[in-house]
Amino acid sequence: MKPMDTLPRSPADDDPDPALWQAALSARRPVRVPRPAGWLRLESGRLSTDQALKNLETMVSLLQRALEGLNGIDQLHGDALVVVNDTWHKGDKSRGPPEGIAPQVRLRLGQMDEIVRQCRFHGRGLLDGQSGVVGVGLGVDFIRGGPNTRSSPPEGYPVSIDLLPTRAFILGGISLDEDWVREEKEIFLAEGEHFIRYRLGPKETVASLLAAIRTESRAAGLDLEIGMTGQRRLIVRHSQYGAQYKFKACSALTPLLSKRPGKVEWSRRGRDIQGTLGGEPAFGIGRMLIGYLDSAHTSELAVVWNGGGLQGESGGRCYVVQNGLSFQDNEGIGAMPVRIVLPSLYTHQLGRWMDTASGYDSLSDVRFGGWEELRDSLHLLLAVSLELDDWNERLQGWIKRYQNQALACLRKGHPHREAPRMDERVTAEQAERMARQLRSLMQRQVAAMG
């Protein structure tokens, strides 16, 4: 097998034609992205130690290039987060957000997308979906797949939703009317470290109460929705679906909000989505349904219920193509191939599972026309930071694993020389240099024996 560094770039390595993608989305079918030929190709029969070492070295270099791009994206995302966070906490809420914030954030989001476009390894995109799993959904939104997610049949994987997700809420104990409102003195709401204490005035009305606690909640950064039911009862809901979100509330003198006046009450727990993917068990996190690791076909496949109508009132479909990187990392006959899946980090793919009152579908949708839009943009940026941190940890773990395997191959090829062990002080560059030196030594000794 040729080392990757000697391979020329081919026309098939270029980005897929946007028209093909548009046609695929219209037909609800994913496009299989062209893949370069000749590198990281599995060979039949016995794989030599030298060939296994070449595969490991190639994969480490590829992953280091992906990590370099991810770190650049993370830095730009962090800059945008700082701008939005500072504006939220230091801005004058009596006026609109400063006009200059939108160009600053847009510039950084555009630079993030440019890094995604430029992050390539011998012509193959690493962070644009070409080296991962691509898909589209019907009734649900495709989010991601894993190394063991298999390409779906032409009709796609059926997505069956047994229970829809719900949001944590607190429902007031009595109907809202002017007499009860005039009896109340204070409404308390708290979510995490953020809270409000709204003191009602002597001329408070139902309309002014609802408007005031909505305004103060937004200003305090609470991710809550406040409204009134058809029975005119005060209801407070969390903006996010799922069991992990909660808040607490209290009405001081009346059951307007808490059933027992003066007692802080926790919200009723929300519910995660429940269902199956391709007929295989899956677990829910909020609106997101994820295939179990040991599922035969839908391992780590993740889709999100988008709140719309579902096919047959119970589910949808997801069409998936596996474009992960396959390679062999052990010599010998019958060695199992390894598959690596890298994420698509375009801004229109980040944060798609996050719910916002402003209706953002992804990070690319953030707006700053008002304080509510700015607050939702801040929440979305914070959620995306978790995605980036998770992928950073995965990439670093893979790099360390395959560096260690490469050093093990060298020790096996030259048993009389002790190869250095990887530890926290050994950088990726040092590890590559040591691997080259040991490999060169092994090749010279083999040549001398011949």
N, C-alpha and C positions, 0 to 999 in steps of 0.2 A: 504493500500500500504506500502511495506517495505521501511524504510529509505535506501538510497543508500549505506550508510556506512556498512550495514550488509550483502551486497550481495557478494557472492564469484565470483571470476573471472572464466569465462567459456572459453572453447577452441574457441568458436565463436567470442570472443573478440579480437583475434589476428589479425594482419595485413592481408589483403586479399592476396591470393596467387598471386605473380607476374605473373605467367603463365596465370591466369584468366584475369588480366589486359591486357596482351599482346594479348590474344585472342579477348578481347573486342575491342581493338583498331584496330586489323586487320579486325574485322567484322563491324567496325564503330558503335559499341554498347557499352554503359557504363555498368559497373558491379554494381549491387546493393550491397553495402558493408554490411556484416553481422552486425546486431545490437544486443546488449545484451538484454536479455529478463528480464522483471520484474521490471525495474525501470523507473520512469517518465511515467508510463503507465496510459492512461486515463481510468477512471472507469465509468461504466454506472450508471445512477441514481444519487443520491445525493452525493456530495463530502463534507465531514465534514470540519470544520475550521481547525482541527488538520491535516487532510490530505493535505489541500491546503497549510498549513504552511510548512509541510514536503517537498512538491514540490518546494516551493519558496526557502527554505533553501538549498535543493539539487542543484537547478539551480544557486544560488548565489555562492556556493562552486565550481561548475563546471566552471562558468564563471571566477572566481578568478584564478583557475588553468590555464585556457586558457590565461588570461591576464598575468600571471607570465611567461608563455612560450613566449608570444608575446614580453614582455619587454626584455627577454633574446635575442631573435632574433633581436630586434631593437638595442640593445647594440652592438652586433657583426656586424650588418650592418653598424652602425655608425662608428665603428672602421675601417672597410674596406673603407668606404667613406673618412675618414680622411687620410688614407694612399694614396689613389688614388688622392685625391684633392691636398695634399701637393706635391706629385710627379709631378702633372701637373703644378702647379704654380711655383714650385721651381726648376724643372728639367732643365737640359741643352738640349734644343731642337736641338742643332747641333749634338748631339749623341743620341743613342737609349735609351729607358727607362731602369732604373736599373733592373738587372736580379732578384733581391730579391723581387720585388713587387708581382710577380705572386704567389710565395709560401705563402706570407703573406695573400693575399686576398683569395686564395684557401683554406687555413686553416680555415679562418673565415666562408666562405661559407659552408664548410663541417660541422663546428660546428653548423651553423644555421640548416642544415638538420638533424643533430643529435638531436637538441632540438625538432624539429617537430616530430621525431620518438618517443621521450621519453615523449612528452606532452600528457598524457593519464589520464583518470578519470575512475577508476575501469575497466581498460582494454580497454576502448573505446578511439580511437584516437580523439583528439580535433582539431588539426591544420593540419591534413593530408588528409582532404577530407571526412573522415568517418562521420563527423557531419555537412556536408554541402550539396552542390549540385555537382554531378559529371556528366560529359558529354564529348562527342567527336563531332567533326564537319566534314562535308564533303563540301569542297569549302570554308568553314570558319573555324576559330579556336574557340572552346568553351573557354570562360574566367571565367565566374562565374554565379551563380544564386542567388535568394533571398529567403526569408522565404515563399513567396507565389508562387514561381515557381513550376509548377506541372510537374510531370514526363510525358515525351512525349509518344505518342503512338508508337507501334513497328516501324512504318515507319519514326519516328522522326518528328520534327517541320520543315516545309518548311521555308527557309530564302529567302525572295524576296528582291533583291537590285534594287531599281528604279534609283538611281543616285550614281555613284561611287565617292569616295572622291578625292579631288585634293589638291595640295600644293600651298602655296603662292609663287609668282614668280615676277621677273622683267625681261623684255625683252628689249634688246638694240634697239635703233632706226635706226641703219644703219648696213650694212654688215661689218664684220671685214676684214680689209685689211691693208697692211703695211703702206700705206700713212696715213690713219686715226689714226693708233696706234702711228705713229711718231708725229702727231699733239697733242695727249693727254699728259697731265702732271701728273694727279693724279686720282686714282680710290678710292672712299670711300664706305665702306660697314659697316653697324652697325646692330646688333641684341641685343636688351636689353642693357646691360651695356658694351658689348663687341663690339669693332670696329677695323677697319684697315684703314690706309691711305697709299696706295701704290703709290709711286712716280716713274713714268716711266723714264727709261734711254734713252739717245739719240739713242741708237742702239736697242731699244726694238722691238721685233717681236711679231706676234700673238701667236706663241707657247710659247715664254718666258713670255708673259703677263699672259696667262692662267695658266701656271705652277706656276708663282710667287704669283698670288692672291689666288690660291688654297692652296699653302703652308702657306702663311701668315694668311689666314682664319682659317686653322686648328690650327696653333700655337696660335691664339687669342681666340680659343674656340667657334668660330661661327658655328652654326649648319646649314650650308648652303652648297649647291652643285653648282659648277660653271662649265659651259660647253658652247658648241657652237651648234646652231641648224643646220639643213640641209641647211638653207639659209645663214649660216655663220654669224648669229647674236649672240651676247653675251647674255647668259641667266643665271640668278641666281635663284635657287629654294631653298625653305626651306626643310630640310630633313624630317620634320613631316607633316603629312596630317592634314587638318582641318582648320576651320575658326579662331581658337584662336591664330595661329602663324603668325607673321609678322616681317618684317625687312625693312630697308631703304638703299638707295644707291644713288650715284651721280658720274658722270664723269665731271671733271672740265671744259674742253674746247670743248668737242665734244659730239655728241649724242651716243657715244659708249655704254652707259648704261642708263643714264637719258635722257629722250626725250628733255628736255630743259637744255642745258649745264650749269653747275654751280648750278642747283637747286636740292635740296635733294628730292627724289621721294620715296613714300611708295610703298611697294609691292602690287600687286593685291591680293585680298583676296582669300584664299583657301576655299574649300567647304567640309562640313561634309557629311558623307555617309547618304543616305536616303533609307528607305525600311520598310519591315514588318517582324515580327517573328510569325510564326504559323498563319498567316492571321490577326494578331492583330497589331495595330499601334506601332511604335517604333521610337525613336529619335537617332540621330547620334552624336558622338563626334569623330572627325577624322575618323579612319577606324572602330571604334567600334559602333555597333548597339545595343541599349539597350531597353528592353521592359518597357513600362510605369508602374508605381506603381499600377494603377487600372486595368491593363490587367488581364483577367480572368485566363489565362494559362501561359503567358510568363512574368509575373511581375518580373522586375529586371534581367531577363535573358540577358546576354551580350555575344556577339560573335564579332569576328574581321575578316574582310575581309583580307585574307592573300596574296592578290596580284596575286593569281593564277587563273587558268581557273574556271569558274563557271558553275554549272549544268544548262543546257538549256540556257546558255548565260546570265542568269539573277539572279541566286542565288545559294543556296546550301541547306544543311540540318543539323540539330543539334539534337542529341539524348541525352536526359537528364533524370537523375534519382534523385529524391528528397530524400536526406538522413538527412534532418534537424531534430533537437530535438523537439519533441512535448510534451507539458505538460499542465496541467490545473492549473491556478493560482487563481481561485475564487471558493468558495464553492457554493453549490446549484445545482438544476437541470437545465440543459440546458446551463451551463456556457461554453463559447466558448474556445476551446483549443488555446494555444499559440505555435508558432513555432519559433525557433532560428536557424539561419544558421551561421556556423563558416567557416572561409576561409581555403583553402589549402595554406600553406606558404612554401612549398618546393621551393628551388631556381629555379627549372625548371618551376614553376608556376608563378613566380613573374616577372613583367615587360614585359609580353607577348604582350602588346598592343603598345609597344614603337618601333619606327622605328630607325634603325641606319645604317650608311653607311657600317659598318663592318658586317652587316647581322646577328646580335644576335637575337635569338628567345626568349631568357629569360635571367634572371640574371645568370643562371648557365653557359652560353656560353661566358662570358666576357673573353677577352684575352688582353695581354699586349706586343705583339711582336713589336709594333711601336706606335708612338705618336697618330696616328689616332685611333687605337684600344683602346688606353688608354683614349683618349677623349670621345669616344663612351661609354666606360665602366663607366666613370664619369657621363655622361648624364643618363645612365640607372640606376645607383645607386641613383641619385637624384630623378628620377621618382619613384623608389621603395620606397623611404622614404615617399613619399606622400601616397602610398598605406598603409604602416605600420601606419602612423599617423591617417589615416581614420579609420582603424580597431581598433586602440587603443581608439579613441574617442567613437566608437560604443560600445565596450565592457564595458568601464567605465560607459556609459549611461545606459546600461542594468543592470549592477550590482547595481547602485544607485536606479534604478526604482524598482527592485525586493526586495532590502533591505527595501525600504519604504513600499512596499506592505506587506512584512512580518510583519513589525511593526504595520501596520494597522490591520492585522489579529489578532495580540496580543491585541491591544486595543479593538477590537470588542469582543474577547473572555473574556476579563476582563475589563469591562467598568469603574470600580471604581478606576482604577489605571491609571495614565497618563503615557503613554509610551514616552520615549525620542524621540525627533524629529531629523531627520538627518540634518546635516549641513556640511559645508566644513571642519569643525574641527574634525568630527567623522570619524575615519578610518574604513576600512572594518573589521579589527580584533575587534575593539571595538563594532561595530554594531552586529557582530556575537555573541559576548559575552553577550551583552544586550538582544539579541533575545533569547539565551539559558536560561538566568536568568528569563526573563518574562514568557517564556513557562513553565519552571519548577514551578514557582509560580502558574500559572494558573492550572496546572495539580494537584498540592497539594490541592488547594482549591476545585477543582471538586471532588477529592477523599474524602475530609473531609465532603462535602455535601452529598456524597453517603453513 
